[in-house]
Amino acid sequence: MFAEMNRETIPFKIFGKTYEIYKEIPASLVLELARHEQDEDLGTAFLLKAGRAIFGDAMLDEICSNPSFSASQLGTLIRWAFQEINGNGENAGDGEEITEDDTGAQQAKN
């Protein structure tokens, strides 16, 4: 049943390469967020878990392997992804820059 569903994607460009993520938050991540609902700081371990759930291991490893990509930028990219997936991103669907800092990421133009 779920295998036949057509999954919408969100294209974005970072460091000159275009990637796509699914426009949905994995259920495992939702459960993890619920478990830590009262935590003010989810920490680096959660940040990596969220990144791997949204971007996948290979994509996240490739992005993070860029020497100019920082941990702070990873946090910005993950926050952007959550906003875009939830449909309330500042630049949802307009093809402009998706972050206000220097992550090098842009929503891909269709």
HELIX and SHEET records of a PDB file:
HELIX    1   1 PHE A    2  GLU A    4  5                                   3    
HELIX    2   2 ALA A   27  ARG A   35  1                                   9    
HELIX    3   3 GLY A   43  PHE A   55  1                                  13    
HELIX    4   4 ASP A   57  CYS A   64  1                                   8    
HELIX    5   5 ALA A   71  ILE A   85  1                                  15    
SHEET    1   A 3 LYS A  17  TYR A  22  0                                        
SHEET    2   A 3 THR A   9  ILE A  14 -1                                        
SHEET    3   A 3 ALA A 105  GLN A 107 -1                                        
END                                                                             
